[in-house]
Amino acid sequence: MWHRTSIAVAAAVGTASALGASAGPTPSPIVEAAPATAPASQPALPTEPVTPKDALKILAVAMRDGDADKLKSVVLTSNPSEVRMLGAMAGLAGSLARLNQAAVKAFGEDDANRFTDDSTAHFSETVARIDAAEVSIDGDKATVRYHSAEEVPFEMRRVPPVHASEKGQWKVPMSELSPGADAAALDQRLEELNVQRKIVDELADEIAAGKYKNAEAGKEAWRGKIMQTLPSRPPGTAPAGAPATRTAGPG
């Protein structure tokens, strides 16, 4: 299953892996069923990417809520392929948010959370990881290092302000979310993400229509749709619909 916060991340920031790090309802990262407002004990989340950590938190919120505009505001693209990939990520994030809402209404919050492998705790853990990360800033570049030996440093960029009175805004380069991917690879992943979105939208409609008696039946249907629709991959390669997109934080 995906945690929305991690689509990542397809992306996002730690709540699970990036942009769909799994090819269906299997433990992995993206669809936080966290409430629209943060718990009273949790510090207010940033609304502007004034610091690198602010940008990562905004990215996490955007993935959790399926907020396409917010997602696009903190991801930096450099070519048409990256722009299309970002649009697909935003679309899938929105569809996953809608799926989660349909599951909550049909199965109840607890079963819906198990269905999508989400919980408020996942989002809180993501924010905590971001807070604990080490950030080195060199001019308009920043390197984010998480406390994990396996985690590769994450590079970010500050975009200069339009007006002198404004502050620059930190953004996550799309190239960091999908390292090493050329235009052809991004286009292939784009196609797979679009297929994934259609599957998620179809499943959300079916759940809303009462087709599945419980969350487990919906999960099995999700798995079946993935297996039937997306092409198989050789062992050791990323599953279809699960582009090798990095998360902005540890999964």
C-alpha positions as a LaTeX table, in Angstrom:
\begin{tabular}{lrrr}
\hline
Residue & $x$ (\AA) & $y$ (\AA) & $z$ (\AA) \\
\hline
Met1 & 0.00 & 0.00 & 0.00 \\
Trp2 & 1.16 & 3.50 & $-0.47$ \\
His3 & 1.28 & 6.23 & 2.12 \\
Arg4 & 0.24 & 9.51 & 0.47 \\
Thr5 & 3.01 & 11.34 & 2.22 \\
Ser6 & 5.46 & 9.20 & 0.50 \\
Ile7 & 4.26 & 9.10 & $-3.13$ \\
Ala8 & 7.18 & 11.07 & $-3.20$ \\
Val9 & 7.69 & 11.85 & $-2.26$ \\
Ala10 & 6.17 & 9.83 & $-5.60$ \\
Ala11 & 6.90 & 11.51 & $-3.82$ \\
Ala12 & 7.50 & 12.48 & $-0.50$ \\
Val13 & 9.19 & 12.64 & 2.58 \\
Gly14 & 9.67 & 9.62 & 4.62 \\
Thr15 & 6.29 & 8.37 & 5.51 \\
Ala16 & 6.97 & 5.60 & 3.20 \\
Ser17 & 8.94 & 5.28 & 0.05 \\
Ala18 & 8.68 & 7.53 & $-2.87$ \\
Leu19 & 6.12 & 7.90 & $-5.46$ \\
Gly20 & 4.57 & 4.63 & $-4.91$ \\
Ala21 & 7.41 & 2.46 & $-3.82$ \\
Ser22 & 5.26 & $-0.58$ & $-4.25$ \\
Ala23 & 3.17 & $-1.96$ & $-7.06$ \\
Gly24 & 0.01 & $-2.30$ & $-5.06$ \\
Pro25 & $-1.40$ & $-2.95$ & $-1.63$ \\
Thr26 & 1.80 & $-4.15$ & 0.00 \\
Pro27 & 3.53 & $-2.46$ & 2.92 \\
Ser28 & 5.49 & 0.47 & 1.62 \\
Pro29 & 4.91 & 4.22 & 1.50 \\
Ile30 & 1.92 & 6.74 & 0.59 \\
Val31 & $-1.58$ & 7.61 & 1.84 \\
Glu32 & $-1.69$ & 9.23 & 5.23 \\
Ala33 & $-5.09$ & 9.17 & 6.84 \\
Ala34 & $-3.92$ & 11.94 & 9.11 \\
Pro35 & $-6.46$ & 14.63 & 10.01 \\
Ala36 & $-6.54$ & 17.85 & 8.04 \\
Thr37 & $-5.30$ & 19.72 & 11.09 \\
Ala38 & $-2.29$ & 18.74 & 13.16 \\
Pro39 & $-2.76$ & 17.41 & 16.70 \\
Ala40 & $-2.59$ & 20.09 & 19.38 \\
Ser41 & 0.69 & 18.66 & 20.67 \\
Gln42 & 2.37 & 18.97 & 17.28 \\
Pro43 & 3.96 & 22.29 & 16.27 \\
Ala44 & 2.20 & 24.19 & 13.50 \\
Leu45 & 3.37 & 23.12 & 10.06 \\
Pro46 & 4.99 & 25.71 & 7.78 \\
Thr47 & 3.07 & 27.37 & 4.97 \\
Glu48 & 6.08 & 28.84 & 3.16 \\
Pro49 & 9.35 & 27.04 & 2.23 \\
Val50 & 11.60 & 29.52 & 4.00 \\
Thr51 & 14.04 & 26.76 & 5.04 \\
Pro52 & 14.91 & 23.37 & 3.51 \\
Lys53 & 13.03 & 21.59 & 6.30 \\
Asp54 & 10.00 & 23.80 & 5.70 \\
Ala55 & 9.99 & 22.72 & 2.05 \\
Leu56 & 10.19 & 19.03 & 2.98 \\
Lys57 & 7.32 & 19.36 & 5.45 \\
Ile58 & 5.17 & 21.19 & 2.90 \\
Leu59 & 5.94 & 18.41 & 0.42 \\
Ala60 & 4.84 & 15.83 & 2.98 \\
Val61 & 1.60 & 17.70 & 3.66 \\
Ala62 & 0.91 & 18.05 & $-0.05$ \\
Met63 & 1.31 & 14.31 & $-0.59$ \\
Arg64 & $-0.82$ & 13.49 & 2.44 \\
Asp65 & $-3.63$ & 15.80 & 1.38 \\
Gly66 & $-3.40$ & 15.24 & $-2.37$ \\
Asp67 & $-2.84$ & 18.99 & $-2.82$ \\
Ala68 & $-1.54$ & 19.36 & $-6.39$ \\
Asp69 & $-0.92$ & 23.10 & $-6.19$ \\
Lys70 & 1.06 & 22.82 & $-2.97$ \\
Leu71 & 3.08 & 19.91 & $-4.38$ \\
Lys72 & 3.98 & 21.85 & $-7.49$ \\
Ser73 & 4.97 & 24.86 & $-5.39$ \\
Val74 & 7.84 & 23.01 & $-3.67$ \\
Val75 & 9.16 & 20.79 & $-6.46$ \\
Leu76 & 11.59 & 22.31 & $-8.95$ \\
Thr77 & 11.43 & 21.07 & $-12.55$ \\
Ser78 & 13.98 & 21.76 & $-15.28$ \\
Asn79 & 12.51 & 20.24 & $-18.46$ \\
Pro80 & 9.17 & 19.22 & $-20.02$ \\
Ser81 & 9.55 & 15.57 & $-18.98$ \\
Glu82 & 9.96 & 16.58 & $-15.33$ \\
Val83 & 6.96 & 18.90 & $-15.59$ \\
Arg84 & 4.82 & 16.03 & $-16.90$ \\
Met85 & 6.14 & 13.69 & $-14.22$ \\
Leu86 & 5.31 & 16.20 & $-11.49$ \\
Gly87 & 1.80 & 16.59 & $-12.90$ \\
Ala88 & 1.33 & 12.82 & $-12.80$ \\
Met89 & 2.59 & 12.67 & $-9.22$ \\
Ala90 & 0.17 & 15.41 & $-8.21$ \\
Gly91 & $-2.70$ & 13.66 & $-9.97$ \\
Leu92 & $-1.97$ & 10.34 & $-8.30$ \\
Ala93 & $-1.66$ & 12.01 & $-4.90$ \\
Gly94 & $-5.12$ & 13.52 & $-5.37$ \\
Ser95 & $-6.58$ & 10.17 & $-6.44$ \\
Leu96 & $-5.06$ & 8.41 & $-3.45$ \\
Ala97 & $-6.55$ & 11.04 & $-1.13$ \\
Arg98 & $-9.94$ & 10.42 & $-2.72$ \\
Leu99 & $-9.48$ & 6.65 & $-2.34$ \\
Asn100 & $-8.70$ & 7.09 & 1.32 \\
Gln101 & $-11.81$ & 9.21 & 1.83 \\
Ala102 & $-13.96$ & 6.58 & 0.11 \\
Ala103 & $-12.44$ & 3.83 & 2.24 \\
Val104 & $-13.02$ & 5.75 & 5.48 \\
Lys105 & $-16.65$ & 6.30 & 4.57 \\
Ala106 & $-17.22$ & 2.67 & 3.53 \\
Phe107 & $-15.14$ & 0.74 & 6.07 \\
Gly108 & $-14.54$ & 3.13 & 8.96 \\
Glu109 & $-11.32$ & 4.92 & 9.80 \\
Asp110 & $-9.49$ & 2.01 & 11.45 \\
Asp111 & $-10.11$ & $-0.45$ & 8.61 \\
Ala112 & $-9.44$ & 2.24 & 6.02 \\
Asn113 & $-6.07$ & 2.95 & 7.65 \\
Arg114 & $-5.17$ & $-0.73$ & 7.41 \\
Phe115 & $-6.40$ & $-0.79$ & 3.83 \\
Thr116 & $-4.08$ & 2.02 & 2.83 \\
Asp117 & $-1.40$ & 1.34 & 5.46 \\
Asp118 & $-1.88$ & 4.81 & 6.89 \\
Ser119 & $-2.12$ & 6.40 & 10.28 \\
Thr120 & $-1.60$ & 9.76 & 11.90 \\
Ala121 & 1.55 & 8.27 & 13.42 \\
His122 & 3.11 & 7.81 & 9.98 \\
Phe123 & 2.83 & 11.50 & 9.22 \\
Ser124 & 4.08 & 12.49 & 12.66 \\
Glu125 & 7.09 & 10.19 & 12.21 \\
Thr126 & 7.83 & 11.79 & 8.86 \\
Val127 & 7.83 & 15.27 & 10.39 \\
Ala128 & 10.01 & 14.05 & 13.26 \\
Arg129 & 12.56 & 12.61 & 10.82 \\
Ile130 & 12.70 & 15.89 & 8.98 \\
Asp131 & 13.21 & 17.77 & 12.25 \\
Ala132 & 16.04 & 15.42 & 13.23 \\
Ala133 & 17.85 & 15.67 & 9.88 \\
Glu134 & 21.11 & 17.59 & 9.51 \\
Val135 & 21.08 & 20.41 & 6.96 \\
Ser136 & 24.17 & 22.03 & 5.45 \\
Ile137 & 23.57 & 25.22 & 3.45 \\
Asp138 & 26.03 & 26.61 & 0.91 \\
Gly139 & 24.56 & 29.65 & $-0.79$ \\
Asp140 & 21.49 & 28.55 & $-2.74$ \\
Lys141 & 22.23 & 24.86 & $-2.25$ \\
Ala142 & 21.42 & 22.67 & 0.75 \\
Thr143 & 22.27 & 19.09 & 1.62 \\
Val144 & 19.89 & 17.17 & 3.88 \\
Arg145 & 21.31 & 14.18 & 5.74 \\
Tyr146 & 19.10 & 11.78 & 7.65 \\
His147 & 20.26 & 9.60 & 10.52 \\
Ser148 & 20.43 & 6.44 & 8.43 \\
Ala149 & 23.60 & 4.86 & 7.08 \\
Glu150 & 21.75 & 3.71 & 3.97 \\
Glu151 & 20.27 & 7.10 & 3.13 \\
Val152 & 21.99 & 9.07 & 0.37 \\
Pro153 & 22.24 & 12.83 & 1.08 \\
Phe154 & 19.37 & 14.80 & $-0.41$ \\
Glu155 & 20.14 & 17.96 & $-2.35$ \\
Met156 & 17.84 & 20.99 & $-2.44$ \\
Arg157 & 17.86 & 24.38 & $-4.14$ \\
Arg158 & 16.80 & 27.89 & $-3.15$ \\
Val159 & 14.98 & 29.84 & $-5.84$ \\
Pro160 & 15.81 & 33.57 & $-5.76$ \\
Pro161 & 12.90 & 35.91 & $-4.91$ \\
Val162 & 11.13 & 37.84 & $-7.61$ \\
His163 & 11.26 & 41.03 & $-5.55$ \\
Ala164 & 14.15 & 42.22 & $-3.42$ \\
Ser165 & 11.85 & 42.54 & $-0.40$ \\
Glu166 & 10.96 & 38.84 & $-0.51$ \\
Lys167 & 12.88 & 35.81 & 0.69 \\
Gly168 & 14.04 & 33.01 & $-1.55$ \\
Gln169 & 12.10 & 29.74 & $-1.39$ \\
Trp170 & 13.60 & 26.29 & $-0.98$ \\
Lys171 & 12.48 & 23.59 & $-3.40$ \\
Val172 & 13.05 & 19.89 & $-4.01$ \\
Pro173 & 14.54 & 19.30 & $-7.48$ \\
Met174 & 12.60 & 16.73 & $-9.45$ \\
Ser175 & 15.95 & 15.20 & $-10.38$ \\
Glu176 & 16.47 & 14.34 & $-6.70$ \\
Leu177 & 13.17 & 12.46 & $-6.57$ \\
Ser178 & 14.10 & 10.38 & $-9.60$ \\
Pro179 & 17.92 & 10.31 & $-9.74$ \\
Gly180 & 19.63 & 9.08 & $-12.86$ \\
Ala181 & 16.45 & 9.02 & $-14.95$ \\
Asp182 & 16.68 & 10.49 & $-18.43$ \\
Ala183 & 13.74 & 11.90 & $-20.40$ \\
Ala184 & 12.85 & 8.49 & $-21.86$ \\
Ala185 & 12.83 & 6.85 & $-18.43$ \\
Leu186 & 10.67 & 9.64 & $-16.99$ \\
Asp187 & 8.20 & 9.27 & $-19.85$ \\
Gln188 & 7.94 & 5.53 & $-19.19$ \\
Arg189 & 7.33 & 6.14 & $-15.50$ \\
Leu190 & 4.81 & 8.82 & $-16.42$ \\
Glu191 & 2.83 & 6.29 & $-18.42$ \\
Glu192 & 2.86 & 3.85 & $-15.50$ \\
Leu193 & 1.76 & 6.53 & $-13.04$ \\
Asn194 & $-1.17$ & 7.42 & $-15.28$ \\
Val195 & $-2.20$ & 3.76 & $-15.32$ \\
Gln196 & $-1.91$ & 3.66 & $-11.53$ \\
Arg197 & $-4.14$ & 6.71 & $-11.23$ \\
Lys198 & $-6.83$ & 5.11 & $-13.37$ \\
Ile199 & $-6.71$ & 2.01 & $-11.17$ \\
Val200 & $-6.98$ & 4.09 & $-7.99$ \\
Asp201 & $-9.86$ & 6.16 & $-9.38$ \\
Glu202 & $-11.71$ & 3.02 & $-10.46$ \\
Leu203 & $-11.22$ & 1.42 & $-7.07$ \\
Ala204 & $-12.42$ & 4.56 & $-5.26$ \\
Asp205 & $-15.59$ & 4.57 & $-7.38$ \\
Glu206 & $-16.20$ & 0.89 & $-6.68$ \\
Ile207 & $-15.72$ & 1.32 & $-2.94$ \\
Ala208 & $-18.07$ & 4.32 & $-2.92$ \\
Ala209 & $-20.65$ & 2.22 & $-4.77$ \\
Gly210 & $-20.45$ & $-0.49$ & $-2.10$ \\
Lys211 & $-18.89$ & $-3.15$ & $-4.30$ \\
Tyr212 & $-16.61$ & $-4.54$ & $-1.55$ \\
Lys213 & $-17.95$ & $-5.86$ & 1.75 \\
Asn214 & $-14.82$ & $-4.97$ & 3.71 \\
Ala215 & $-11.36$ & $-3.40$ & 3.45 \\
Glu216 & $-9.67$ & $-6.76$ & 2.87 \\
Ala217 & $-11.83$ & $-7.39$ & $-0.20$ \\
Gly218 & $-10.92$ & $-3.95$ & $-1.49$ \\
Lys219 & $-7.24$ & $-4.64$ & $-0.91$ \\
Glu220 & $-7.43$ & $-7.89$ & $-2.87$ \\
Ala221 & $-9.21$ & $-6.08$ & $-5.70$ \\
Trp222 & $-6.47$ & $-3.45$ & $-5.74$ \\
Arg223 & $-3.79$ & $-6.11$ & $-5.96$ \\
Gly224 & $-5.65$ & $-7.87$ & $-8.74$ \\
Lys225 & $-6.06$ & $-4.71$ & $-10.79$ \\
Ile226 & $-2.33$ & $-3.99$ & $-10.49$ \\
Met227 & $-1.37$ & $-7.50$ & $-11.59$ \\
Gln228 & $-3.75$ & $-7.46$ & $-14.55$ \\
Thr229 & $-3.02$ & $-3.98$ & $-15.82$ \\
Leu230 & 0.66 & $-3.28$ & $-15.35$ \\
Pro231 & 3.41 & $-5.24$ & $-17.12$ \\
Ser232 & 5.59 & $-7.58$ & $-15.13$ \\
Arg233 & 9.21 & $-6.68$ & $-14.41$ \\
Pro234 & 12.32 & $-8.86$ & $-14.23$ \\
Pro235 & 13.41 & $-9.79$ & $-10.69$ \\
Gly236 & 15.32 & $-7.01$ & $-8.98$ \\
Thr237 & 13.77 & $-4.15$ & $-10.92$ \\
Ala238 & 11.25 & $-1.60$ & $-9.73$ \\
Pro239 & 7.64 & $-2.79$ & $-10.02$ \\
Ala240 & 5.50 & $-1.25$ & $-12.70$ \\
Gly241 & 3.71 & 1.78 & $-11.40$ \\
Ala242 & 6.34 & 2.14 & $-8.75$ \\
Pro243 & 8.91 & 4.38 & $-10.43$ \\
Ala244 & 12.29 & 4.48 & $-8.79$ \\
Thr245 & 11.43 & 7.80 & $-7.27$ \\
Arg246 & 13.34 & 8.72 & $-4.11$ \\
Thr247 & 11.70 & 9.89 & $-0.96$ \\
Ala248 & 12.82 & 13.12 & 0.56 \\
Gly249 & 13.32 & 11.29 & 3.79 \\
Pro250 & 13.90 & 7.79 & 5.10 \\
Gly251 & 11.07 & 5.37 & 4.55 \\
\hline
\end{tabular}
